[in-house]
């Protein structure tokens, strides 16, 4: 199985749980044993790649600004790419620029995905039951890309993926291990760094830097 095979399943779930006028957002970055797989919640219509008219890659955070602050401060994004992201309006991203951004993500050996791929019109919180429909597909993603470390953003994503109640404030810098098929994966839970969690971005950066040093991912 390859990542492309999962898109059929994501698109079926978009019709059930997402906005009918928008497309699923999949994933992007390094797909061959990345240092880190970053797992967010679910995409919204602010990602301009969710438009049905968009013919380029349908990867997370296309046409947005704030999350790229985190990657830049982690030294996971080249400055020239970062400055271009900050200089242009979200709606002005072109398909070629999205490719350029994600080639830079690949260069820095990380992978960006969401637990839920169902794009919503706004930033509404999805119920646990909806996100749980995607868990087996995320696990297949991990089996395919084989990341060294998985970073889960926020209490909800962490609790669903690890199948236990997680409060990030009490789980900072704590290693969790989970067996998927015949492989054991390393997980860390980190504060959600955008939207309502924007005020926690500094803590997220501090913890991810610590993880990168501890796991020899620099």
C-alpha positions as CSV (number, residue, x, y, z in Angstrom):
1,X,0.0,0.0,0.0
2,X,1.1,3.6,-0.7
3,X,-0.2,6.9,0.5
4,X,-2.1,7.4,-2.8
5,X,-4.3,4.4,-1.9
6,X,-5.6,6.1,1.2
7,X,-7.0,9.1,-0.6
8,X,-10.0,7.1,-1.8
9,X,-10.9,6.4,1.8
10,X,-10.4,10.0,2.8
11,X,-12.6,11.2,0.0
12,X,-15.4,8.9,1.1
13,X,-15.2,10.2,4.7
14,X,-15.2,13.8,3.4
15,X,-18.6,13.2,1.9
16,X,-19.8,11.9,5.3
17,X,-18.2,14.3,7.8
18,X,-16.8,17.3,5.8
19,X,-18.2,20.2,3.8
20,X,-19.6,18.8,0.6
21,X,-18.3,21.8,-1.4
22,X,-14.7,21.2,-0.3
23,X,-12.1,18.5,-0.9
24,X,-10.2,16.5,1.6
25,X,-6.7,17.7,2.6
26,X,-4.3,14.8,2.7
27,X,-0.7,15.2,3.9
28,X,2.7,16.3,2.6
29,X,6.5,16.3,3.1
30,X,9.1,13.6,3.5
31,X,7.5,10.2,3.0
32,X,10.5,8.0,3.4
33,X,11.4,7.5,7.1
34,X,11.0,11.2,8.1
35,X,12.6,12.4,11.4
36,X,9.2,13.7,12.5
37,X,5.6,13.2,11.6
38,X,3.5,16.1,12.8
39,X,-0.2,15.3,13.4
40,X,-2.7,18.1,13.7
41,X,-6.5,17.9,14.1
42,X,-8.4,18.6,10.8
43,X,-8.3,21.1,8.0
44,X,-10.6,24.0,7.3
45,X,-11.7,26.0,4.3
46,X,-8.9,28.5,5.1
47,X,-6.6,26.0,3.3
48,X,-7.1,27.1,-0.3
49,X,-6.1,23.7,-1.6
50,X,-9.5,22.4,-0.3
51,X,-11.2,24.3,-3.2
52,X,-12.3,21.9,-6.0
53,X,-10.7,24.3,-8.5
54,X,-7.3,23.7,-6.9
55,X,-5.3,21.3,-9.1
56,X,-2.1,21.2,-7.1
57,X,-1.1,19.2,-4.0
58,X,-3.8,19.0,-1.3
59,X,-1.5,19.2,1.7
60,X,-2.0,20.9,5.2
61,X,-1.8,24.6,5.8
62,X,-1.6,25.8,2.2
63,X,-2.6,29.5,2.1
64,X,-2.1,30.0,5.8
65,X,0.6,31.9,7.7
66,X,0.8,31.2,11.5
67,X,1.8,27.5,11.5
68,X,4.9,28.3,9.4
69,X,6.2,30.5,12.3
70,X,6.5,27.3,14.3
71,X,8.4,25.4,11.6
72,X,10.7,28.3,10.9
73,X,11.6,28.8,14.6
74,X,12.4,25.0,14.7
75,X,14.8,25.5,11.8
76,X,12.6,23.3,9.7
77,X,11.9,25.9,7.0
78,X,14.4,27.9,4.9
79,X,14.2,31.6,5.5
80,X,13.6,32.6,1.9
81,X,10.5,30.3,1.8
82,X,9.3,31.6,5.2
83,X,9.6,35.2,4.1
84,X,7.6,34.5,1.0
85,X,4.9,32.9,3.0
86,X,4.7,35.9,5.3
87,X,4.8,38.4,2.4
88,X,1.9,37.1,0.4
89,X,-1.8,36.8,1.1
90,X,-3.2,33.3,1.6
91,X,-5.4,33.6,-1.5
92,X,-2.4,34.5,-3.6
93,X,-0.6,31.1,-3.1
94,X,-0.1,29.5,-6.4
95,X,0.1,25.7,-7.0
96,X,3.8,26.0,-7.9
97,X,4.5,27.9,-4.7
98,X,2.7,25.2,-2.6
99,X,5.0,22.6,-4.3
100,X,8.0,24.7,-3.4
101,X,7.0,25.0,0.2
102,X,6.5,21.2,0.5
103,X,9.8,20.4,-1.3
104,X,11.4,22.5,1.5
105,X,9.4,20.4,4.1
106,X,10.7,17.3,2.4
107,X,14.3,18.7,2.4
108,X,14.1,19.1,6.2
109,X,12.8,15.5,6.6
110,X,9.4,15.9,8.2
111,X,5.9,15.0,7.3
112,X,2.7,17.0,8.0
113,X,-0.7,15.4,8.4
114,X,-4.0,15.7,10.2
115,X,-5.8,13.0,12.2
116,X,-9.0,13.9,10.4
117,X,-8.8,14.7,6.7
118,X,-12.4,16.0,6.5
119,X,-12.3,19.7,5.6
120,X,-14.8,22.0,7.4
121,X,-15.9,25.4,6.3
122,X,-14.8,26.8,9.6
123,X,-12.7,25.9,12.7
124,X,-15.5,24.0,14.5
125,X,-14.3,21.3,16.9
126,X,-15.0,17.8,15.6
127,X,-16.4,15.2,18.0
128,X,-14.2,12.4,19.1
129,X,-16.3,9.8,17.2
130,X,-15.6,11.5,13.9
131,X,-11.9,11.7,14.4
132,X,-11.8,8.1,15.5
133,X,-13.1,7.1,12.1
134,X,-9.7,8.2,10.8
135,X,-7.5,6.5,13.3
136,X,-6.9,3.3,11.4
137,X,-6.0,5.4,8.3
138,X,-3.5,7.5,10.3
139,X,-1.9,4.2,11.5
140,X,-1.7,3.0,7.9
141,X,0.0,6.3,7.0
142,X,2.6,5.7,9.8
143,X,3.2,2.2,8.5
144,X,3.9,3.5,5.1
145,X,6.2,6.4,5.9
146,X,7.9,4.9,9.1
147,X,8.7,8.2,11.0
148,X,11.3,8.2,13.7
149,X,9.1,10.2,16.0
150,X,5.4,11.2,15.9
151,X,4.3,14.6,17.5
152,X,0.7,14.8,18.3
153,X,-0.8,18.3,18.7
154,X,-3.3,18.9,21.5
155,X,-5.3,16.9,24.0
156,X,-7.9,15.6,21.7
157,X,-5.6,14.2,19.0
158,X,-3.2,12.8,21.6
159,X,-6.0,11.1,23.5
160,X,-7.5,9.5,20.4
161,X,-4.2,8.3,18.9
162,X,-2.8,7.0,22.2
163,X,-6.2,5.6,23.4
164,X,-5.9,7.1,26.8
165,X,-6.9,10.4,28.4
166,X,-4.0,12.9,27.7
167,X,-3.6,16.4,29.1
168,X,-0.7,18.0,27.3
169,X,0.1,20.1,30.4
170,X,0.8,16.9,32.4
171,X,2.4,15.0,29.5
172,X,5.0,17.5,28.3
173,X,8.2,15.8,27.1
174,X,6.9,12.4,28.1
175,X,7.6,9.5,25.6
176,X,4.6,7.2,24.7
177,X,5.1,4.1,22.7
178,X,2.5,2.4,20.6
179,X,2.6,-0.8,18.7
180,X,1.1,-0.7,15.1
181,X,1.3,-4.1,13.4
182,X,4.8,-5.3,14.0
183,X,6.4,-1.9,14.6
184,X,6.7,0.2,17.8
185,X,6.4,4.0,17.3
186,X,7.5,6.8,19.5
187,X,4.9,9.5,20.3
188,X,5.1,12.9,22.1
189,X,2.1,15.1,23.0
190,X,2.6,18.9,22.4
191,X,0.5,22.0,22.9
192,X,-1.6,22.9,19.9
193,X,0.2,26.0,18.4
194,X,-2.4,27.8,16.3
195,X,-5.9,29.1,16.4
196,X,-7.1,29.1,20.1
197,X,-3.8,27.5,21.0
198,X,-1.7,30.3,19.5
199,X,-0.7,31.6,23.0
200,X,0.9,28.2,23.6
201,X,3.2,28.3,20.5
202,X,6.3,29.1,22.6
203,X,5.8,26.1,24.8
204,X,5.2,23.9,21.7
205,X,8.5,25.2,20.2
206,X,10.4,24.6,23.4
207,X,9.1,21.0,23.7
208,X,9.7,20.1,20.1
209,X,13.2,21.4,20.3
210,X,13.8,19.3,23.4
211,X,12.4,16.3,21.6
212,X,14.6,16.9,18.6
213,X,17.7,17.0,20.8
214,X,16.7,14.1,22.9
215,X,15.9,11.9,19.9
216,X,18.9,13.0,18.0
217,X,16.8,14.5,15.1
218,X,18.8,17.7,14.5
